[in-house]
Amino acid sequence: MKATVTSKGQITIPVKIREKLGITAGTVLDFDEEAHFVKATRKIDWDTFRKFGNKAKDPFPGMTSMEILVYLRGPVELPPKKPDANRD
């Protein structure tokens, strides 16, 4: 897909791209000045991010990290420890 830059430095983002990325009127894009090509990412404001986080529920309430890992992956058998050759 192509877009032409206007004399004012503006481009029109093609509909397919806007729909795919959820870009609507008022969406803020952040341009990466370090990239060697045009790279823009959709910026999400902190209020929206916090609202999303506040609605999230812990799927493993009361479980420790290790308990969650065992639940998700199953129990893990560790190999026996080798004797330390440097010990007396």
Order of alpha helices (4+ residues) and beta strands (2+ residues): alpha-beta-beta-alpha-alpha
